[in-house]
Amino acid sequence: METLRTDVVVVGLGAFGSAALWRLARRGVRVVGIERQAIGHPFGSSHGSTRLFRVACMEHPGLTRIAQESLRLWTELGEQTGEVYVRQTGSLNVGGPDSRPVAGARRAAAEAGARTTELSHDELSQRFPQYRLSADDVAVWDPGAGICYAEPTVRAHVAEALRLGATVYPHTKVTAIDPQPGEVRVRTPTVEVRAQQVVVCAGAWLGKLVPGLPLSPRRTPLFWFQPKDPASEAFRLENFPSFIWAFRDGRGLWGHGADEGFGVKVGMDGAADERDVDPDELDRYIHPRKDIAELSAAIAEHLPDLDPEPVKVIPCMVTDSPDGQFLVGRREDRLVIAGGDSGHGFKHCAGVGELLAQIATKETPSLDVSFVDPLRY
Ligand SMILES: Cc1cc2nc3c(=O)[nH]c(=O)nc-3n(C[C@H](O)[C@H](O)[C@H](O)COP(=O)(O)OP(=O)(O)OC[C@H]3O[C@@H](n4cnc5c(N)ncnc54)[C@H](O)[C@@H]3O)c2cc1C
């Protein structure tokens, strides 16, 4: 058994952990990252080609600044690597005037200064004829929004951390986190890392490594579609930018158009997902009736020019917290955590990684983190 001493150890190198590793290495901190799978693997929550990037975040106005910080950090990284991590196409928050996407984006504009434009029902239906709208649907346009590239971003965080001197153990499962006087010991079958601080970003497994957190992993696949008319340009990303759309029955659709390397992505809010799943026992088969029927019916009704049969489906998980907000911050003296992504974490991961690095090194966080404080539970 190898024993290693370091300043900080990061457990789990998905979206949040890979970003924390990068931002810690960027500070010159001695940091070790441990990931039970390969880097950029498809068994957690951060795989697939893309995630929606939004600035006028309906979930909480405090998230606007974290998304802006992610964008700033990814732009800096992209200038160095020559890659693009966010593509800003703009995004639509669609629904009735009091619906969550519309009211939430307005709140982000009013309280956090997110730049937005209002679209009336008529403007929306003229500019975006792909949508079969309800009579009272309006939209808030979020011009800074778009898509982020999921797997390449996780890989880029880790590659940059390695370049800056981090040590990474892929294919290594953490089996115990053991606080001792003066240090914390992180155990795996092959290496024990002794550190001043541990940052645990284990996604759907966070509750297994840090007991007492009210987290509920949910099975929710990723879906891609194509237009009924394969020659149609209507569902290209530039014509069908990212959107989140609430229906009156409490459900809704979200997604974005097709581009090089991926089809039209559409998912459903309020679908009958399986909750409280054990991430080690996740059902990785796709079942037409259980997984696809409800979404296909919603697409047939609301996006009638899209073929409602998906061309690709892959399993994925989100980890819900009771208030739909992340848990990011210090849980114990030597233990910092990030998780409970509640299905909207990717766009924030670089900003969250920076905040985790600040918290682990006892700097004052540069943004408000009170609404994601893990001690609220
Ligand atoms: C269908 C779907 C759509 C989504 N859409 C969006 C979107 O449009 N926009 C958006 O911003 N977000 C979106 N999200 C949410 C986003 O993908 C997640 O918030 C984000 O990926 C969560 O990252 P994470 O780091 O918490 O988890 P993960 O990326 O899963 O990372 C956790 C890591 O910990 C590792 N690990 C676990 N246990 C151990 C252990 N014992 N030892 C070592 N390593 C361990 C795992 O292998 C994994 O790599 C979506 C999620 C899903 C499922």
The ligand as a Tripos MOL2 file, in Angstrom:
@<TRIPOS>MOLECULE
LIG
   53    58     1     0     0
SMALL
NO_CHARGES

@<TRIPOS>ATOM
      1 C1        -30.2530   14.0760  -18.1840 C.3       1 LIG1
      2 C2        -29.4560   15.1850  -17.5620 C.ar      1 LIG1
      3 C3        -29.4780   16.4560  -18.1110 C.ar      1 LIG1
      4 C4        -28.7810   17.4930  -17.5170 C.ar      1 LIG1
      5 N1        -28.8190   18.7220  -18.0890 N.ar      1 LIG1
      6 C5        -28.1040   19.7270  -17.5590 C.ar      1 LIG1
      7 C6        -28.0630   20.9770  -18.2200 C.ar      1 LIG1
      8 O1        -28.6530   21.1460  -19.2740 O.2       1 LIG1
      9 N2        -27.3160   21.9670  -17.6620 N.ar      1 LIG1
     10 C7        -26.6350   21.7960  -16.5000 C.ar      1 LIG1
     11 O2        -25.9940   22.7410  -16.0430 O.2       1 LIG1
     12 N3        -26.6480   20.6010  -15.8590 N.ar      1 LIG1
     13 C8        -27.3630   19.5790  -16.3610 C.ar      1 LIG1
     14 N4        -27.3750   18.3510  -15.7620 N.ar      1 LIG1
     15 C9        -26.7190   18.2140  -14.4730 C.3       1 LIG1
     16 C10       -25.2340   18.0280  -14.5970 C.3       1 LIG1
     17 O3        -24.9410   17.0780  -15.5780 O.3       1 LIG1
     18 C11       -24.7360   17.6280  -13.2180 C.3       1 LIG1
     19 O4        -25.0810   18.6730  -12.3250 O.3       1 LIG1
     20 C12       -23.2580   17.4220  -13.1250 C.3       1 LIG1
     21 O5        -22.8150   16.6170  -14.1620 O.3       1 LIG1
     22 C13       -22.9460   16.7930  -11.7600 C.3       1 LIG1
     23 O6        -21.5580   16.6080  -11.6200 O.3       1 LIG1
     24 P1        -20.9470   15.9000  -10.3360 P.3       1 LIG1
     25 O7        -19.5110   16.2500  -10.3350 O.co2     1 LIG1
     26 O8        -21.7600   16.1990   -9.1220 O.co2     1 LIG1
     27 O9        -21.1750   14.3350  -10.5860 O.3       1 LIG1
     28 P2        -20.3290   13.3340  -11.5100 P.3       1 LIG1
     29 O10       -19.9280   14.0050  -12.7500 O.co2     1 LIG1
     30 O11       -21.0980   12.0700  -11.5970 O.co2     1 LIG1
     31 O12       -18.9930   13.1130  -10.6980 O.3       1 LIG1
     32 C14       -18.9150   12.2990   -9.5520 C.3       1 LIG1
     33 C15       -17.6820   11.4520   -9.7140 C.3       1 LIG1
     34 O13       -17.3540   10.8290   -8.4900 O.3       1 LIG1
     35 C16       -16.8170    9.5530   -8.8030 C.3       1 LIG1
     36 N5        -16.8930    8.7320   -7.6110 N.ar      1 LIG1
     37 C17       -17.9990    8.3260   -6.9720 C.ar      1 LIG1
     38 N6        -17.6840    7.5740   -5.9010 N.ar      1 LIG1
     39 C18       -16.3330    7.5100   -5.8610 C.ar      1 LIG1
     40 C19       -15.4170    6.8570   -5.0150 C.ar      1 LIG1
     41 N7        -15.8240    6.1150   -3.9720 N.pl3     1 LIG1
     42 N8        -14.1000    6.9760   -5.2700 N.ar      1 LIG1
     43 C20       -13.6550    7.7140   -6.3250 C.ar      1 LIG1
     44 N9        -14.4990    8.3500   -7.1810 N.ar      1 LIG1
     45 C21       -15.8210    8.2430   -6.9440 C.ar      1 LIG1
     46 C22       -17.7190    9.0840   -9.9280 C.3       1 LIG1
     47 O14       -17.1480    8.0150  -10.6520 O.3       1 LIG1
     48 C23       -17.8720   10.3500  -10.7400 C.3       1 LIG1
     49 O15       -16.8970   10.4690  -11.7450 O.3       1 LIG1
     50 C24       -28.0430   17.2740  -16.3300 C.ar      1 LIG1
     51 C25       -27.9880   15.9870  -15.7910 C.ar      1 LIG1
     52 C26       -28.6730   14.9500  -16.4040 C.ar      1 LIG1
     53 C27       -28.5750   13.5820  -15.8300 C.3       1 LIG1
@<TRIPOS>BOND
     1     1     2 1
     2     2     3 ar
     3     2    52 ar
     4     3     4 ar
     5     4     5 ar
     6     4    50 ar
     7     5     6 ar
     8     6     7 ar
     9     6    13 1
    10     7     8 2
    11     7     9 ar
    12     9    10 ar
    13    10    11 2
    14    10    12 ar
    15    12    13 ar
    16    13    14 ar
    17    14    15 1
    18    14    50 ar
    19    15    16 1
    20    16    17 1
    21    16    18 1
    22    18    19 1
    23    18    20 1
    24    20    21 1
    25    20    22 1
    26    22    23 1
    27    23    24 1
    28    24    25 2
    29    24    26 1
    30    24    27 1
    31    27    28 1
    32    28    29 2
    33    28    30 1
    34    28    31 1
    35    31    32 1
    36    32    33 1
    37    33    34 1
    38    33    48 1
    39    34    35 1
    40    35    36 1
    41    35    46 1
    42    36    37 ar
    43    36    45 ar
    44    37    38 ar
    45    38    39 ar
    46    39    40 ar
    47    39    45 ar
    48    40    41 1
    49    40    42 ar
    50    42    43 ar
    51    43    44 ar
    52    44    45 ar
    53    46    47 1
    54    46    48 1
    55    48    49 1
    56    50    51 ar
    57    51    52 ar
    58    52    53 1
@<TRIPOS>SUBSTRUCTURE
     1 LIG1         1 GROUP 0 **** ****
